[in-house]
Amino acid sequence: MTTTGGAPGKTDRHRGLKIALGVSGSFTALVALVMWFLVSGRITYQLALLMLVAMLGLYVGLGVLFAVYRFIDKLE
């Protein structure tokens, strides 16, 4: 994906930045939601901690899987 008149790969870099901002924004929003549930008394401290650790594990695990998939795709 190159743009006419621009440096090659500029669109790819902007697309990657938008994806990274979207993922970090969604993670931040979910953390804020869990914290709001904790502060409002809807969930206990232990449940909030469990939810945060599970969410972090999902984001890191899926990120590793996606990175490996892209690496293998470039090898072929």
C-alpha positions as CSV (number, residue, x, y, z in Angstrom):
1,M,0.0,0.0,0.0
2,T,1.8,3.1,-1.2
3,T,0.5,6.5,-1.7
4,T,1.1,8.5,-4.9
5,G,3.6,11.2,-4.3
6,G,4.5,10.1,-0.8
7,A,7.1,7.8,0.7
8,P,6.4,4.1,0.2
9,G,5.0,2.6,3.3
10,K,3.6,5.8,4.7
11,T,0.0,4.5,4.5
12,D,1.0,1.2,6.2
13,R,2.6,3.1,9.0
14,H,-0.5,5.3,9.5
15,R,-2.7,2.2,9.4
16,G,-0.6,0.4,12.0
17,L,-0.7,3.5,14.2
18,K,-4.5,3.6,14.0
19,I,-4.7,-0.1,14.9
20,A,-2.3,0.3,17.8
21,L,-4.3,3.3,19.1
22,G,-7.6,1.4,18.7
23,V,-6.3,-1.6,20.6
24,S,-4.8,0.5,23.4
25,G,-7.9,2.7,23.6
26,S,-10.2,-0.3,23.9
27,F,-7.9,-1.8,26.6
28,T,-7.9,1.5,28.5
29,A,-11.7,1.7,28.2
30,L,-12.2,-1.8,29.6
31,V,-9.8,-1.1,32.5
32,A,-11.7,2.1,33.2
33,L,-15.0,0.1,33.1
34,V,-13.7,-2.5,35.6
35,M,-12.4,0.3,37.9
36,W,-15.8,2.0,37.7
37,F,-17.5,-1.3,38.7
38,L,-15.1,-1.6,41.6
39,V,-15.6,1.9,42.8
40,S,-19.4,1.7,42.5
41,G,-19.4,-1.4,44.6
42,R,-20.8,-3.7,41.9
43,I,-17.9,-6.1,42.1
44,T,-15.4,-7.0,44.8
45,Y,-11.6,-6.2,44.8
46,Q,-10.8,-9.9,44.1
47,L,-13.1,-10.0,41.1
48,A,-11.8,-6.8,39.7
49,L,-8.2,-8.0,40.0
50,L,-9.2,-11.3,38.3
51,M,-10.9,-9.5,35.5
52,L,-7.9,-7.2,34.9
53,V,-5.4,-10.0,34.9
54,A,-7.5,-12.1,32.6
55,M,-7.9,-9.1,30.2
56,L,-4.2,-8.4,30.2
57,G,-3.6,-12.1,29.5
58,L,-6.0,-12.1,26.6
59,Y,-4.5,-8.9,25.0
60,V,-0.9,-10.2,25.4
61,G,-1.8,-13.7,24.2
62,L,-3.7,-12.5,21.2
63,G,-1.0,-10.0,20.4
64,V,1.6,-12.7,20.3
65,L,-0.6,-15.0,18.2
66,F,-1.1,-12.1,15.7
67,A,2.6,-11.3,15.6
68,V,3.5,-14.9,14.9
69,Y,0.8,-15.1,12.2
70,R,2.2,-12.0,10.5
71,F,5.8,-13.4,10.8
72,I,4.8,-16.7,9.2
73,D,2.9,-15.0,6.5
74,K,6.0,-13.0,5.5
75,L,8.1,-16.2,5.3
76,E,5.9,-17.8,2.6
